[in-house]
Amino acid sequence: MFEVIVCSKDNDEASFKNSTEGTPFLAIPFDSEKREGTSSKYAVPGIPTLTIVRENGEVLELEGDMQIGKGMEAITTWKAA
């Protein structure tokens, strides 16, 4: 299974809604303390960033966005790991 959870760094709720509304992904709510904690925990290097995390919280790929151009090959690699 592969699931995407958005941890937005938007500065206001309107921007958050604009960037998450209509997406098929789960998102950490704008007013949740977990948003900042998640960003800090994974030391997000920039925006946007796609960090691939195992179910146990271990980082598999900090900057998965750099591999997204590989399409399904990237996803297959992440799933296999």
One Martini backbone bead per residue (centre of mass of N, CA, C, O) as a GRO file, in nm:
protein
   81
    1MET     BB    1   0.100   0.034   0.017
    2PHE     BB    2   0.015   0.379  -0.084
    3GLU     BB    3   0.043   0.701   0.083
    4VAL     BB    4  -0.077   1.035   0.085
    5ILE     BB    5   0.046   1.310   0.294
    6VAL     BB    6  -0.026   1.632   0.366
    7CYS     BB    7   0.220   1.897   0.466
    8SER     BB    8   0.159   2.203   0.503
    9LYS     BB    9   0.317   2.551   0.473
   10ASP     BB   10   0.099   2.732   0.501
   11ASN     BB   11   0.007   3.057   0.648
   12ASP     BB   12  -0.299   3.010   0.561
   13GLU     BB   13  -0.613   2.879   0.527
   14ALA     BB   14  -0.671   2.964   0.236
   15SER     BB   15  -0.416   2.839   0.111
   16PHE     BB   16  -0.464   2.557   0.209
   17LYS     BB   17  -0.732   2.509   0.061
   18ASN     BB   18  -0.621   2.566  -0.225
   19SER     BB   19  -0.394   2.323  -0.209
   20THR     BB   20  -0.613   2.077  -0.109
   21GLU     BB   21  -0.852   2.111  -0.269
   22GLY     BB   22  -0.943   1.825  -0.462
   23THR     BB   23  -0.767   1.621  -0.353
   24PRO     BB   24  -0.688   1.269  -0.296
   25PHE     BB   25  -0.553   1.356  -0.030
   26LEU     BB   26  -0.432   1.363   0.260
   27ALA     BB   27  -0.447   1.602   0.546
   28ILE     BB   28  -0.315   1.805   0.760
   29PRO     BB   29  -0.452   2.014   0.945
   30PHE     BB   30  -0.404   2.345   0.981
   31ASP     BB   31  -0.468   2.344   1.316
   32SER     BB   32  -0.241   2.141   1.358
   33GLU     BB   33   0.040   2.059   1.543
   34LYS     BB   34   0.151   1.835   1.342
   35ARG     BB   35   0.255   2.007   1.114
   36GLU     BB   36   0.516   2.121   1.246
   37GLY     BB   37   0.625   1.853   1.360
   38THR     BB   38   0.662   1.710   1.089
   39SER     BB   39   0.851   1.911   0.955
   40SER     BB   40   1.073   1.891   1.174
   41LYS     BB   41   1.125   1.584   1.183
   42TYR     BB   42   1.200   1.586   0.850
   43ALA     BB   43   1.361   1.825   0.753
   44VAL     BB   44   1.259   2.021   0.544
   45PRO     BB   45   1.442   2.153   0.264
   46GLY     BB   46   1.168   2.243   0.107
   47ILE     BB   47   0.954   2.410  -0.140
   48PRO     BB   48   0.876   2.146  -0.246
   49THR     BB   49   0.823   1.822  -0.082
   50LEU     BB   50   0.897   1.462  -0.108
   51THR     BB   51   0.851   1.244   0.152
   52ILE     BB   52   0.959   0.918   0.221
   53VAL     BB   53   0.774   0.700   0.443
   54ARG     BB   54   0.758   0.473   0.656
   55GLU     BB   55   0.540   0.331   0.874
   56ASN     BB   56   0.764   0.381   1.119
   57GLY     BB   57   0.904   0.681   1.017
   58GLU     BB   58   1.115   0.619   0.822
   59VAL     BB   59   1.334   0.745   0.601
   60LEU     BB   60   1.370   0.683   0.255
   61GLU     BB   61   1.306   0.982   0.111
   62LEU     BB   62   1.357   1.316   0.132
   63GLU     BB   63   1.368   1.379  -0.208
   64GLY     BB   64   1.133   1.256  -0.407
   65ASP     BB   65   1.092   1.492  -0.614
   66MET     BB   66   1.360   1.415  -0.776
   67GLN     BB   67   1.205   1.127  -0.883
   68ILE     BB   68   0.923   1.181  -1.026
   69GLY     BB   69   1.021   1.158  -1.333
   70LYS     BB   70   1.012   0.829  -1.315
   71GLY     BB   71   0.753   0.754  -1.198
   72MET     BB   72   0.679   0.429  -1.150
   73GLU     BB   73   0.968   0.362  -1.076
   74ALA     BB   74   0.970   0.513  -0.808
   75ILE     BB   75   0.732   0.370  -0.672
   76THR     BB   76   0.846   0.084  -0.693
   77THR     BB   77   1.097   0.140  -0.522
   78TRP     BB   78   0.952   0.232  -0.263
   79LYS     BB   79   0.783  -0.026  -0.221
   80ALA     BB   80   1.029  -0.229  -0.206
   81ALA     BB   81   1.159  -0.085   0.054
   0.00000   0.00000   0.00000
